[in-house]
Structures are given as structure tokens and as C-alpha cells.
Amino acid sequence: MAKKKGKDKGGNEKKGAKVFKTKCSQCHTVEAGGAHKQGPNLHGFFGAQSGQASGYSYTAANKESGVIWGDTSLFDYLENPKKYIKGTKMVFAGIKKPDERKNLIAYLKNSTK
């Protein structure tokens, strides 16, 4: 029973889309030119530094964190955003299940290009 491994460390993009829809889409959009909501539009954020989306009002903590968004930083951040960036205004409690975080990251990698 070998597990199918993808290039996204086991993340399933289709399952990640469902995670995004239920846990993230209330506050974020992913498409190019998408509106900022309570949280910033995420288009182009993968590989970029935290706090850089044009036209969104970030906290100093986010702008000054120096975090570059990638697989590892997102995996850790999504578990507990307030612990990862102390002072962030993101009110989301986090995603405790590692597989859900991997799936969400797989989705975000492709949908925010």
C-alpha cells in the first residue's frame, strides 16, 4: 500500500481547495486582481515576503517579520498564526491537522500564481 506522493510533499490540491473554501475564503481571495477582504488577496504571495500585498493595511508585526512564504513557513504559520507572527491581526485560530495544512499549501501554490 504505497501512498501516492506528489511534488507538494503529499498535499492534495483538490482537498486543499475545500479547506480554503471552508476556512480561508471568508477573509481571503486568491485570483489576480482579487479584492482584499478582512485579510489580503493572496495572489503572488508564494515566495514573497509577508506584509507586501499592495493596498492592504498590515500590522507592523507582519511587515517587519521578514517571513518569506514557502512550504515550511506556511506549514508552521497555518498551525497557529498568532504564535508564528506575534502581533498579527489575523484572528484565525489555525489548522491543527498536518494533512489539512499540506493540502491547503498545495492548493495555494497553484491558485495564487
C-alpha positions in Angstrom: 0.0 0.0 0.0 2.3 2.7 -1.2 1.0 6.2 -0.7 0.9 8.5 -3.8 3.4 11.3 -3.2 3.1 14.5 -5.2 5.6 17.3 -5.7 3.8 19.1 -2.8 5.0 16.8 -0.1 1.8 14.8 -0.1 -0.5 17.8 -0.4 -3.7 17.2 -2.3 -4.7 20.4 -4.3 -8.4 19.4 -4.6 -8.7 18.7 -0.9 -6.8 22.0 -0.3 -9.4 23.9 -2.3 -12.1 22.6 0.1 -10.0 23.7 3.1 -9.6 27.1 1.5 -13.3 27.5 0.8 -14.3 26.5 4.4 -11.6 28.1 6.4 -10.0 30.9 4.4 -12.3 32.3 1.7 -14.3 34.4 4.2 -11.2 36.6 4.6 -9.0 36.0 1.5 -9.2 35.8 -2.3 -6.6 34.2 -4.5 -7.2 35.4 -8.0 -5.1 38.0 -9.8 -6.7 41.4 -9.1 -9.0 39.9 -6.4 -10.2 42.2 -3.7 -8.8 42.5 -0.2 -11.3 41.4 2.4 -10.6 41.2 6.1 -7.3 39.6 5.0 -5.2 40.4 1.9 -5.6 39.0 -1.5 -3.1 36.1 -1.7 -2.3 36.2 -5.4 1.5 36.2 -5.9 2.3 35.7 -2.2 4.1 32.4 -2.5 7.8 33.1 -2.4 7.2 36.7 -1.3 7.8 38.4 2.0 5.0 38.8 4.5 3.2 42.1 4.6 3.8 43.1 1.0 0.4 43.0 -0.8 -0.2 46.4 -2.3 -3.2 48.3 -0.9 -3.6 46.2 2.2 -3.1 47.6 5.7 -0.8 45.2 7.5 0.3 45.3 11.1 3.9 46.3 11.8 4.5 42.8 13.1 3.6 41.3 9.7 5.5 43.9 7.7 8.6 43.5 9.9 8.5 39.8 10.4 10.8 39.0 7.4 8.9 35.8 6.8 9.2 34.5 3.2 6.1 32.4 2.3 7.0 28.9 1.3 6.2 25.3 2.2 7.8 25.3 5.6 6.9 28.8 6.7 3.3 28.3 5.7 3.1 24.9 7.3 4.2 26.4 10.6 2.2 29.6 10.3 -1.0 27.9 9.5 -0.8 25.8 12.6 -1.0 28.9 14.8 -0.7 32.3 13.1 -0.7 34.4 16.3 2.2 32.3 17.7 4.2 32.4 14.5 3.9 36.2 13.9 3.3 37.8 17.3 1.2 40.9 16.8 -0.6 39.8 13.6 -4.2 40.9 13.3 -5.2 37.6 11.7 -7.8 36.2 14.1 -7.8 32.7 12.6 -7.0 30.1 15.3 -5.1 27.8 12.9 -5.3 24.4 11.3 -4.1 21.7 13.7 -4.2 18.7 11.3 -0.9 18.5 9.3 -2.6 16.9 6.3 -5.1 19.8 6.0 -2.2 22.2 6.1 -0.3 20.3 3.4 -3.4 20.2 1.2 -4.1 23.9 1.7 -0.5 24.7 0.7 -0.7 22.5 -2.4 -3.8 24.5 -3.4 -2.3 27.9 -2.6 0.8 27.2 -4.5 -1.1 26.7 -7.7 -4.1 29.0 -7.3 -2.1 32.1 -6.3 0.4 32.0 -9.3 
